[in-house]
Amino acid sequence: MLKLNASYSKKVPAGEEYSSQSYHASVEVELPDGLSGDALQTRIHETFDLVRNSVEAELHGKTQGNSGSNAAYHGPKSTPQGDRAHGRSNDGPASPKQLQYLLDLARQRGVTPQQIAARFQVTDIQYLTRQQCSSQINEWRAA
């Protein structure tokens, strides 16, 4: 078994002079042994994309359910340390492992992440809830 660690950080100027805000996300996923070089590169790219997109979404305020309020949604890759507001309930965000498993199943079926996002009417699969992710995984496993 291989372990892949992907992280992304970005610092941006804050409102005050000589001040900045830092955004960071990181994830560790397990990859099966025996992946070809191309398959491994694809998995690395997809995982890094997910982490980078999470940070960029936080940075630009493109968060699920954020309709002008100050309540921020923290995606599965960018949840600040110590923030456990979503806990492990099914209405919280899908976990990184859950998303990775969903992507594995999708790849086997020739389904793109964009197709999954469109099915659940979200802009990116990182915004799937645990329940939505479980539902799709169970559907594909039963088929």
Buried (B, 14 or more C-beta within 10 A) or exposed (E): EEEBEBBBEBEEEEEEEEEEEEBBBBBEBEBEEEBEEEEBEBBBEBBBBBBBBBBBBBEEEBBBEEEEEEEBBBBBBBBEEEEEEBEEEEEBBBBBEBBBBBBBBBBEEEBEBEEBBEEBEBEBBBBBBBEBBBBBBEEBEEE
